[in-house]
Amino acid sequence: MIDWMPYTEQGVNVPRQTYRSAPLVTSRSANVVDFSDPGRSAAGRAAAGLLAYCRHHEWSGYDPYDALNSRLLRSVGLLRWSVPRLVVTQFLKRCPVNLRGLLGVPQEQNPKGIAVFLAAMVRLHGVGLAGEQDVRALAARLLELRSPKQRWSCWGYNFDWQTRTYLVPRGTPNIVCTTFAANALLDAYDAFGDPAWLDAAQTAGAFLLEGLHITRDGDTLCFSYTPLVASEVHNASLLGAALLARLHAYRPSEDFRSAAMAATRYALKRQRPDGSWPYGEGAKQRWIDSFHTGFNLMALERVRECLGMAECELAIRKGYEFYLDHFFESDGRAKYFHNRTYPIDAHSIAQALVTLTGLAAYDDRSLSVAAKVCEWALGNMRSPDGWFYYQKWRLVDEPHQLHALVPVVDVAGVGVLCQRAEGRSQIVRGQRAEDRDEDGGG
């Protein structure tokens, strides 16, 4: 078993399918995104179809880690012990046949999923693919889903999840859900100016400083994933740093600024010479994967922009070169790990679109790679019904469907690519844009 913090792709039920050979990308990549009219591009049409599917399912579905929501397993008492909880969670996550319906796992809205839907909706509104009412409805729902009995605005997953050593109860606030939610509210605030959204995001920043464990190393620090135990997970802590830096830009706070810089420097000190980061500092957290690397890079770019931390730029350049060199096949497949291709994961694909467009000024390859990734995803990961497969694997000949949930970052990723297609000529020309708002999707 692998003790991973859940990286949920929240949303609606999406089958997982094995990989079957795909054609190589051709010059048609240039037409995946029509830079004059994103609504008519392949990405725009895919975004519209996925949006309709998600609306129909009311933004709810399964999660790869939601096994402990099983009514059946709870009724027979199997979930009272840690080992069965861990085994069941990993089995359902990896099983190629979706058994959740049989086990009584309900399809639900996930707070992080609603956050990524909201962030995507703001972007889709910007290119005319969604309305203001969509943004306001999701923002209201996100506020309703805050973790109960907390003095801050903070969010957690809609299921219990078991690690090797401890259980995280449903609704326990964590840094990833909270940063995604707060950033989505800030995106909505930027678009429509509701002060309640800014206020909620500000108290989320206070949660990071007051509600989490903080590991200190000299003048640097690392935020924990949850309030339950101290941990050193790079993407989680950097997401916290980026949120605090962004909040400081709205309402200057020395506490937020200094903590953001200290958390950033903690990660900078632990970047490897080749530009990569391990997932975390724990002995069993040394793998390197695509979308968490994307989180790290986009978080550093946010800190650089908001706080003017010049030291971030070299780290971004080194990390982004590693990202481009290790996580993409020539045909546009986005790899999950740096040293092997499978599984092909929709979260990696969607975060690739966010990262490649957000950091396009750093490398001339960015937009051409983004177009190839988008074309490959549309041709190989998208169902005719509009949703996207959660993962594809090589070792099974026939497709097996796991009704995991749609990686909602696909909405965000496609939405970002559409947004970049309209009015983002600075990036096309290789210049930095002033208004990047892509803190990941996860």
FENJO-V637196 format. One record per residue. N is the residue number from 1. RES is the residue in one letter. SS is DSSP state (@ for helix, = for strand, . for the rest). PSI is psi in whole degrees, 0 to 359 (* if undefined). BURIAL is # if it has 9 or more other ideal C-beta (glycine too) atoms within 8 Angstrom, else .. Layout:
n,res,ss,psi,burial
N,RES,SS,PSI,BURIAL
N,RES,SS,PSI,BURIAL
//
This chain:
n,res,ss,psi,burial
1,M,.,147,.
2,I,.,128,.
3,D,.,77,.
4,W,.,141,.
5,M,.,136,#
6,P,.,137,#
7,Y,.,37,#
8,T,.,134,#
9,E,.,86,#
10,Q,.,151,#
11,G,.,234,#
12,V,.,168,#
13,N,=,128,#
14,V,=,128,#
15,P,.,152,#
16,R,.,134,#
17,Q,.,146,#
18,T,.,155,#
19,Y,.,136,#
20,R,.,150,.
21,S,.,140,.
22,A,.,151,#
23,P,.,152,.
24,L,.,150,.
25,V,.,140,#
26,T,.,193,.
27,S,@,350,.
28,R,@,346,.
29,S,@,327,#
30,A,@,340,.
31,N,@,0,.
32,V,.,318,#
33,V,.,118,#
34,D,.,108,#
35,F,.,354,.
36,S,.,340,.
37,D,.,86,.
38,P,@,332,#
39,G,@,337,#
40,R,@,356,.
41,S,.,167,#
42,A,@,319,#
43,A,@,320,#
44,G,@,318,#
45,R,@,321,#
46,A,@,319,#
47,A,@,317,#
48,A,@,319,#
49,G,@,318,#
50,L,@,322,#
51,L,@,316,#
52,A,@,319,#
53,Y,@,315,#
54,C,@,321,#
55,R,@,317,.
56,H,@,324,.
57,H,.,10,#
58,E,.,38,.
59,W,.,25,#
60,S,.,164,#
61,G,=,198,#
62,Y,.,169,#
63,D,.,146,#
64,P,.,335,#
65,Y,.,19,#
66,D,.,18,#
67,A,@,327,#
68,L,@,359,#
69,N,@,359,#
70,S,.,122,#
71,R,@,323,#
72,L,@,311,#
73,L,@,326,#
74,R,@,321,#
75,S,@,331,.
76,V,.,3,.
77,G,.,12,.
78,L,@,339,#
79,L,@,16,#
80,R,@,345,.
81,W,.,151,.
82,S,@,319,.
83,V,@,311,.
84,P,@,323,#
85,R,@,316,#
86,L,@,317,#
87,V,@,313,#
88,V,@,317,#
89,T,@,312,#
90,Q,@,326,#
91,F,@,311,#
92,L,@,327,#
93,K,@,322,#
94,R,@,345,.
95,C,.,129,#
96,P,.,349,#
97,V,.,129,.
98,N,.,116,#
99,L,.,7,.
100,R,.,320,#
101,G,.,316,.
102,L,.,328,.
103,L,.,2,#
104,G,.,33,#
105,V,.,118,#
106,P,.,154,.
107,Q,.,126,#
108,E,=,165,#
109,Q,.,137,#
110,N,.,130,#
111,P,@,318,#
112,K,@,323,#
113,G,@,316,#
114,I,@,323,#
115,A,@,315,#
116,V,@,324,#
117,F,@,317,#
118,L,@,313,#
119,A,@,319,#
120,A,@,320,#
121,M,@,323,#
122,V,@,317,#
123,R,@,318,#
124,L,@,325,#
125,H,@,323,#
126,G,@,339,#
127,V,.,16,#
128,G,.,17,.
129,L,.,1,#
130,A,.,161,.
131,G,.,167,.
132,E,@,326,.
133,Q,@,329,.
134,D,@,317,#
135,V,@,312,#
136,R,@,321,#
137,A,@,318,.
138,L,@,324,#
139,A,@,318,#
140,A,@,318,.
141,R,@,322,#
142,L,@,319,#
143,L,@,326,#
144,E,@,334,.
145,L,.,10,#
146,R,.,150,#
147,S,.,134,#
148,P,.,159,.
149,K,.,37,.
150,Q,.,146,#
151,R,.,358,.
152,W,.,165,#
153,S,.,115,#
154,C,.,161,#
155,W,.,153,#
156,G,=,178,#
157,Y,.,159,#
158,N,.,30,#
159,F,.,153,#
160,D,.,147,#
161,W,=,140,#
162,Q,=,126,#
163,T,.,184,#
164,R,.,332,.
165,T,.,342,.
166,Y,.,161,.
167,L,=,134,#
168,V,=,110,#
169,P,.,154,.
170,R,.,134,#
171,G,.,353,#
172,T,.,123,#
173,P,=,147,#
174,N,=,164,#
175,I,@,328,#
176,V,@,307,#
177,C,@,318,#
178,T,@,318,#
179,T,@,321,#
180,F,@,318,#
181,A,@,313,#
182,A,@,318,#
183,N,@,322,#
184,A,@,319,#
185,L,@,323,#
186,L,@,321,#
187,D,@,315,#
188,A,@,320,#
189,Y,@,318,#
190,D,@,324,.
191,A,@,323,#
192,F,@,352,.
193,G,.,22,.
194,D,.,116,#
195,P,@,337,.
196,A,@,327,.
197,W,@,319,#
198,L,@,319,#
199,D,@,316,.
200,A,@,319,#
201,A,@,323,#
202,Q,@,317,#
203,T,@,335,#
204,A,@,322,#
205,G,@,321,#
206,A,@,325,#
207,F,@,320,#
208,L,@,319,#
209,L,@,328,#
210,E,@,338,.
211,G,.,351,#
212,L,.,160,#
213,H,.,147,#
214,I,=,120,#
215,T,=,124,#
216,R,=,142,.
217,D,=,96,.
218,G,.,235,.
219,D,.,17,.
220,T,=,166,#
221,L,=,160,#
222,C,=,127,#
223,F,=,144,#
224,S,.,164,#
225,Y,.,316,#
226,T,=,170,#
227,P,.,355,.
228,L,.,318,.
229,V,.,156,.
230,A,.,141,.
231,S,.,162,#
232,E,.,82,#
233,V,=,118,#
234,H,@,313,#
235,N,@,323,#
236,A,@,312,#
237,S,@,321,#
238,L,@,325,#
239,L,@,321,#
240,G,@,316,#
241,A,@,317,#
242,A,@,320,#
243,L,@,314,#
244,L,@,320,#
245,A,@,318,#
246,R,@,318,#
247,L,@,322,#
248,H,@,328,#
249,A,@,336,.
250,Y,@,310,#
251,R,.,101,.
252,P,.,131,.
253,S,.,119,#
254,E,@,326,.
255,D,@,314,.
256,F,@,315,#
257,R,@,311,#
258,S,@,321,.
259,A,@,320,#
260,A,@,317,#
261,M,@,320,#
262,A,@,319,#
263,A,@,324,#
264,T,@,315,#
265,R,@,330,#
266,Y,@,314,#
267,A,@,322,#
268,L,@,322,#
269,K,@,338,.
270,R,.,8,#
271,Q,.,134,#
272,R,.,160,.
273,P,.,331,.
274,D,.,359,.
275,G,.,353,#
276,S,.,168,#
277,W,.,143,#
278,P,.,164,#
279,Y,.,314,#
280,G,=,181,#
281,E,.,352,#
282,G,.,156,.
283,A,.,331,.
284,K,.,20,.
285,Q,.,34,#
286,R,.,6,.
287,W,.,163,.
288,I,.,122,#
289,D,=,168,#
290,S,@,303,#
291,F,@,330,#
292,H,@,325,#
293,T,@,320,#
294,G,@,318,#
295,F,@,313,#
296,N,@,312,#
297,L,@,316,#
298,M,@,326,#
299,A,@,317,#
300,L,@,321,#
301,E,@,321,#
302,R,@,313,#
303,V,@,316,#
304,R,@,315,#
305,E,@,316,.
306,C,@,328,#
307,L,@,356,#
308,G,.,32,.
309,M,.,97,#
310,A,.,332,.
311,E,@,343,.
312,C,@,331,#
313,E,@,315,.
314,L,@,319,.
315,A,@,319,#
316,I,@,314,#
317,R,@,314,#
318,K,@,314,#
319,G,@,323,#
320,Y,@,325,#
321,E,@,317,#
322,F,@,317,#
323,Y,@,310,#
324,L,@,323,#
325,D,@,337,.
326,H,@,346,#
327,F,.,10,#
328,F,=,135,#
329,E,.,162,.
330,S,.,336,.
331,D,.,1,#
332,G,.,356,#
333,R,.,132,#
334,A,=,121,#
335,K,.,152,#
336,Y,.,310,#
337,F,=,160,#
338,H,.,339,#
339,N,.,9,.
340,R,=,158,.
341,T,.,317,.
342,Y,.,150,#
343,P,.,153,.
344,I,=,122,#
345,D,=,131,#
346,A,@,331,#
347,H,@,317,#
348,S,@,320,#
349,I,@,310,#
350,A,@,317,#
351,Q,@,330,#
352,A,@,317,#
353,L,@,320,#
354,V,@,312,#
355,T,@,315,#
356,L,@,323,#
357,T,@,323,#
358,G,@,331,#
359,L,.,24,#
360,A,@,332,#
361,A,@,344,.
362,Y,@,343,.
363,D,.,131,#
364,D,.,344,.
365,R,.,345,.
366,S,@,305,#
367,L,@,328,#
368,S,@,322,.
369,V,@,318,#
370,A,@,318,#
371,A,@,320,#
372,K,@,317,#
373,V,@,316,#
374,C,@,316,#
375,E,@,317,#
376,W,@,318,#
377,A,@,317,#
378,L,@,327,#
379,G,@,340,#
380,N,@,342,#
381,M,.,354,#
382,R,=,132,#
383,S,.,153,#
384,P,.,338,.
385,D,.,355,.
386,G,.,341,#
387,W,.,172,#
388,F,=,143,#
389,Y,.,144,#
390,Y,.,309,#
391,Q,=,159,#
392,K,=,140,#
393,W,.,160,#
394,R,.,330,.
395,L,.,352,.
396,V,.,128,#
397,D,.,318,.
398,E,.,149,.
399,P,.,133,.
400,H,.,136,#
401,Q,.,122,#
402,L,.,116,#
403,H,.,66,#
404,A,=,186,#
405,L,=,158,#
406,V,.,133,#
407,P,.,104,#
408,V,.,342,#
409,V,@,344,#
410,D,@,320,#
411,V,@,315,#
412,A,@,316,#
413,G,@,313,#
414,V,@,321,#
415,G,@,319,#
416,V,@,316,#
417,L,@,321,#
418,C,@,317,#
419,Q,@,320,#
420,R,@,331,#
421,A,@,332,#
422,E,.,117,#
423,G,.,23,.
424,R,.,43,#
425,S,@,340,.
426,Q,@,318,#
427,I,@,322,#
428,V,@,324,#
429,R,.,358,.
430,G,.,20,.
431,Q,.,155,.
432,R,.,137,.
433,A,.,155,#
434,E,.,337,.
435,D,.,61,.
436,R,.,129,#
437,D,.,46,#
438,E,.,78,#
439,D,.,46,#
440,G,.,186,#
441,G,.,114,#
442,G,.,*,#
//
